[in-house]
Amino acid sequence: MTGASWLRRAAVLADRRRWWIVALCIAGQWAFLGHEVRGAVSHNGWLFADGDDGPWYWTTAWAQTTLHVPITAVGAGWPYLLTPLAAIFGPNMADGLPSVVALNVLVLGPASVVGMFLLAERIGGRLFAVWTAVLWTLMPLLAISLYSSTHRTYITDFFLPTGTGLNALADYPSTVFAIFCAYLVLRALDSNSLRDGLLCGVLLGFLALMKPANGPLPLAAVVVLAVMFRFRALAGTVVAAVPAAFALWIWKGLGTGTVPVLAGGGGSGGGASTVANNVHKYVNIDFQHLAQNLHDLREVFWSLRLLEFLLVAGAVGLIARARWKGIFVVGWFVAFALIKGTVSYSNVYDASLYRFLLPAWPAWTLIVAGVVFCWPVGTAVRARQRALDLARAGASRVVDRRIVAGAALVLALGPLLVIVADSPAKPGAIIDENYTGAPVPVADFGIHVHQTGAHSVRFTWNAIGTKRAATTYVIFKDATNGCGPMDPVHPLCRFKMQFIGSTHSTEFVDAQAVTRRFYRVGLAIGATIQVDYQSFLLMSKPVAFAPR
């Protein structure tokens, strides 16, 4: 059997068993993740590294169970989806994390493989879709193996939990949503259908609502639809994205006191100045910092030249094979690389760069997969490929109106109604900043205080621990209840109290109680606590006590 004959047989088999291969990819994804969690990724029970941003999402979701919000520093989309889980498991993020991880790993993970298959099929057919799904599954393993041993720990400890959905951040769900948004963009390019455009707009709007930093993908979608004169699909996309844009506008105004882009600007030119300031805040391309990131990448990665070759060859291959679809994929990746890869707070050494580029990793995978299209083929093969693409596009069914209506209800109208009904958090219900760095719910620990000596106070509290992670109790006291003057816009407790000790039991003795003081107990992550960096799950209500 010749090599060409063997390849043809393998191609026929892969085409025939494509969904079996996709299923194997899903199983391989789970196997890789299980192996890394058991041996390589550092974690405290169910708590994996999240840059201390996980509480932002979980606390926001918990506050929304009573239609309240803290500072809206994060997007509204992911907390909106987490709200039912927060209603079930309560304010303690550690208790709810298993459900979040299960949602990410067992639902969104397989969905990402299927989504990559469908997206790649729109670009290059079934065989390319199979190849892309396999590459999407193998990419994390291949990437980790190509990093230096000294930097590999940063990848596994700080990026992998976010990149595989092992924490409560919105980055991984955003990546999966981005895959299906891109798929719908390509459907709209093929069909120019109003319904396809409406469904595309609903998902693109919710993607921006989930994280406003996902904006480059909706922008690329609008540009490619306009350039290709897909005006029916473009109109549907823009109209369907309006509720999410309006919801985001209300959300930011509710939790920060300022409305993005439209805020402020008294006097002549004030509005234009505010728009420029907001654009500069989110789009501040610094090529010098990009060069520094590339230099650092060269220090820790096996070969920067390999990445450059894959980018150029893959981009050429995709554009040669699929024209504007390829341009859309390349633009998707380049837009994120320029906007997020050049900001000062993204860098290689702490792995933050990879997290900020996470919604563009599907585009990068498609670019790498597209290198195969650089293999020279004859004009007859090209013509046959074009004919198959046109036949596939023409055979696509128009999306069912019930699917469009359901998506609009859940992902467009639902968030808008919830956000309109929200109000700022009640004063003292959530603490923020200083010791915590993130909003933390305030709970009733049932603290009881008893004087045991002239200057000795013993107080006890109910066990508030969790079986999901190792925790400890941290005790504070101060002349005030720890809350400074509250901002009327977002009345969070700007927590600041004196740290006096920590314990694993449910009692503590203060041997220096000489005057009236307020006490609080915090449930903190970890067996030991560093005063300069503490990550809390809950904080108790203040209790005042004056020794006799």
Buried (B, 14 or more C-beta within 10 A) or exposed (E): EEEEEEEEEEEEEBBEEBEEBBBBBBEBBBEBBEEBBEEBBEBBBBBBBBBBBBBBBBBBBBBBBEEBBBBBBBBBBBBBBBBEBBBEBBBBBBBBBBBBBEBBBEEBBBBBBBBBBBBBBBBBBBBBBBBBBBBBBBBBEEBBEBBEEEBBBBBBBBBBBBBBBBBBBBBBBBBBBBBBBBBBBBBBBBBBBBBBBBBBBBBBBBBBBBBBBBBBBBBBBBBBBEEBEBEBBBBBBBBBBEBBBBBBBBBBBBBBBBBBBBBBBEEEEEBEEBBEEBEEEBBEEBEEBBEBBBEBBBEBBEEBEEBEEBBEBBBBBBBBBBBBBBBBBBBBBBBBBBBBBBBEEBBBEBBBBBBBBBBBBBBBBBBBBBBBBBEEEEEEEEEEBEEEBEEBBEEEEEBEEEEBBEBBEBBBBBBBEBBEEBEBBEEBBBBBBBBBBBBBBBBEBBBEBEBEEEEBBBBBBEEBBBEBBBBBBBBBBBEEBBBEEEEEBBBBBBBBBEBBEBEEEBEBBBEEBEEEBBBBBBBBBBEEBEEEEBBBBBBBBBBEBEBE
